[in-house]
């Protein structure tokens, strides 16, 4: 099936698709993750700055482009490498909203909760993200991308789980007072391919680390609200017990929904004699449980977190029989220029 749409001057192919409600494969939107890589068959184009990790020189020379970094100067014909019919069928036009920050929460020493009320309901699928733009007290405009932690049923008050990085401008300003409660923001979205698929069979396997809890939390609550009768394995990787949060809420949730199993995994608990749970890296724990359950690729996996976790998890899933159409991930890419993911 072919799809045609118009691209305006100085607009990337991907932005043009978003504007017209056409959901093409994408990830970071910043030329770093390769999710929007495709083959240009015909047309005159120019590519903006991008990472060679996302598109090698060899690939560029052979006609590959990144839609998020490509400007069209004529009619262009491309072949998608990762065509997802379900993604296209669930397209939501990207819209912009005004809003304000209404609450902050300190969840751990480096994880923050942020609630934002917007001036209209945002339609999105559980697991997607938005771009947030805020002006600091010093007058600096910052744009960052964050996944919603709330389910789509809560369309006008959005919640986010944000990790504080040493060089992170947005997260750093939260603690430094440059971004305060009551601050005005603008929000654009939704974006992202790692959203909950409906009416599937087999277990739901959720894997998160750090602020990867945010989209996983949204997917989990949306799944439970759907009434689908599927077991849920919820893995969360952290360094120590001090890095775990929402434990009371999770305990209440698993009590109410016994089909949900929460499996926290600590990578730096060598000297913690009080810890009785899983130790090691989260992808190793996922591998052990999948082998014990003998799932053999049944079910859907939603994995959200830093690139090393995703890169380590993918071969584990393939070795346990999962096909690519049952694996959905959100790789939180580091800061690049004016924007970053999560």
N, C-alpha and C positions, 0 to 999 in steps of 0.2 A: 504494500500500500504506500502511495506517495503522498507527501504533505507539502503544500506550497504556502509560503507566507512572505510578507514584505519586510525588508530591512531598510531602515532609514540611514541617512548619511551619518557617519561616525558612531554607529550603533553596532555592537557585536551581534553575531548571528544568534547567540544564546539569549542575549537581552531582548532581541526582537521576538524570539519565540515566547519568552516569559510574558512580554507585554500583550501578546495576542492569545494567551491561554493555551500554548502548545508546550507540553512537558517533554522536553528532550533530555537525554541522559546528561547528568551533571553532578558535580560534587562541590568543590570549593569555590568555583566561579572566579578563581584567581590564577589559573594556569599552573597549578601545582600538583593536582591529583590525577589527571589523565582520564577522569570519568567521561568527559565530553569529547574524547578523541574520536575522530572519524576520518574518512577518506574523501578528499575533494576530487571529483571527477572532472569538473569543468568550472571555469569562471576565474575572475581576477580578484584576488584577495590580498590582504596584508595582515600579518600577525603582530599584535602588541607583545610586550615583554612577557616571557613565560619561563618556567623552569625546565631545563633539559631532562630532569627526572620524570617530568610528565610527558615530554615529547623529545625524543632523541634527534640528533641531526640526521641520522639515517632515515628515520621515519618522516621527518620534514621533507627530505629530498625525494622520498617516494610518494609524496602527495598527501600525507597525513596532516591534519590541522587540529587545533583545539578550538571548539566553537566559542568558548568563553573569551578567547583572545583574538578572534578573527573578525576583521572588518571587510565587508564585501564592496567591491567597486563595479560589479556587473552582476548579471544573473549567475547564480552559483548552483551547482548540483553536487550533492554530497551523499555518501553512503554511510549510514550509522553502523558502528561496530557492535553496539550494545542496545539494539532495539528492544524495547519493553512495551508490548501492546497494552499491558495493564497500566503502565505508567501513563501512556498517552490517553487511555480511556478515563483516567482520573485527573486529567489536567484541571488545574485551578488557576485562573488568571492572577498574575501578581498585582497586588494593590498596595497603596501606601496609606498609612494612618498616622494621625497625631496621637500623642498620649503623654502620660507622666508616670514617674516612678512613685509607687505608693508604699513600698515596704522593702526593707533589707533584712536578711537573717544571716548570722555567722554560723554556718553548719559545721565547719571544722576550721583548723588553723589556716587552710588555704582554699576552702570551698565556701562560696557565698550564694545565698538565695536572693533573688530579685523579683519583685512583682510589679507589673506594669499594667495600668488601665489604659485602654485605647478608645478612640472616639467612635468606633463602629465595630461590628463583629467581624472577626477574621476567620474565614473558612480555611481549614487546613486538615491534613491527615496526621494522625498520631505518629510522631517520629520526625516531622519536618522542622525546618528552622526559618528564622527571619533575619533580616539585616536591621540592626538598631543603630541609629545615629543620635548622638547627644553632644551638646556643647558644654564643656567644663566651666567651672567658675572662672578660670583664667581665659576663657574665650576660645579654647581649642576645640575644633569639631572632630569627633572620633566616631568611626563606623566599625562595628564588629558584628559577626554572625553568631547567633546563639539558638539552640534548639529549645522548643517549648517543653516544659516538664508537665504542664497540665494537659488533660485530654481535650479533644476538639469540642466537646460539649460545653466547655468553658471558653467561649469565643471572644470575650471582651476584657477579661482580666487574665493576663498571660503571666505564667511563672517560669523562671529560668534558674538553672543551677550552673554557676559560673566558677571556674577554677582560677585562682589568683596565681599569675606567673610573675617572676622577678622583673621582667621587662614588659609586662602586659600593661598597656596604657589604660584600657577600660577598667580592668579589674583592680589595678593599682590606685586609680582615682576613687574607686568605691571606698577604700580604706583611708585614703589621704584626705577625703572630704571634697575633692574636686567634682564629684558627682554625688549630689545629695538627694534625699527623699524630697519629692515634689518637683524634681527636675523635669523639664519638658523633653520629650524624645519624639523621633519619627521612626516608624517601623515600616519595612517593605517586605512582602512575602506573599505566599509561602514558597520555600525552596526545599529541595532534597528528595532523594529517591528511596531513602531508608524509612518508609512508612509502613504501617501495619496492613498486611494483606488479609482479606476477609474470605470466609467460607473455604478454608483449607483443612487438610487432615494432618494428623500427627501432632507431636508436642510442639509447643512454642518455646524456643530456647533464646533467652535474653542474656547478653554478655555486655557488661559495662565496666568502665574504670574511670576514676576521677570524675570530671563533669559529664562523662558519658552516661551517668545516672539520669541526666535530664531527659533525653529522648526515650530511653528505656522506661522511665517512670511513666511517661505519657502513653507509650505503647501498652504497658502492663495494665493501666487503668482503663484504657479504651477497650482492650481485649476482654477484661472482666465485665465491663458494662455491656458488651455485645451479647453475653450469654452463651458464647460458644463453649462447648464442653471439651476442652483440650487441656492436658497437663502442661504446666509451665515450670521450666527450670530457669531460675533467675540467678545467674552468676555475677558477682561483683568483685573486682580486683582492687585491693588497696595495699598500702605499705604496712601499716600497723593498725592496731585497734583504734587508735586516735583518729584514723582517717576514715572510719566508718561512721555513717550518719543515717538518719531516718529509721533507726533500728526499732523504736517503739511502734512507728507506723507500719513497718514491715511485719512485726510480730502480730499486730492486730489484723493485718491483711491476710497473713497466712492462716491465722486462726479462723477467720471468716470464710476463707477460700482455701480449703485443704488441698486443692489440686495444684496450688502454687508451692514450690520448694525453693527457698532462698539459700544460696550457697556462697557466703563470703569467703574470699581467698586472700591471705596475707603473704606478701612476698618478703617482708622483713620482720618476721616474728621469731627469729632464731633464739633470742634470749627471753622471750615472753612465755613463761611457764603457765600463765593463766589462760592462754589461748588454746582452746580445745578443737578449733575448727580446721579447715583446710589450709595448707601452707604451700608456698611456691608461687609460680606465675599462673595467672588465670587461664591461659590457653592450655597449660598442662592439666589443670583440674578439669576443664571441659573435656579433654581427651579421655581422662580416666573414667569420667561418668558416662560418656557416650559408649565407651567399650563395655562398661558394666551393664548398661541398659540394652545394648545390642540394637540400637535404633536403626542402624544401617541406612542413614540418609533420609529417614522419615521425619517430617516436620519442617519448620521454618526457623531460621536463625536470624536474629537482629543483633548486630554487634556495633557498639558505639564507644569510641575512645581514641587514645593517641595512636599514631601510625605504627609504632613497634608492636602494640597489642594486636592490631588488625593484621599486620604482616605475619605475625607468629600464629595467629588463629586460622588464617585461610588454609594453609596446608593440612592442619589438623582436621578441619571440616571435610576437605576433599578426601583425605585418607579414611574418613569414617563414612564415606558414601554420599555426601551431600552434593547435589548438582548446583550449578551457579544460579539457577532460577529459584533456589530455596534459601539463598544466602543474601542478606541485605546488610550493608554496613555503612557507617558514617565515620570516616577517618578524619579526626579533628586536626587539621593542618595548622602549622605554626604561623605566626604573624608574618605578613608580607606586605610592605608598603602601607596602604591606608586601611586595609581590612584583614581580618583573620577569622578563622572558624573556631568558635567555642572557646 
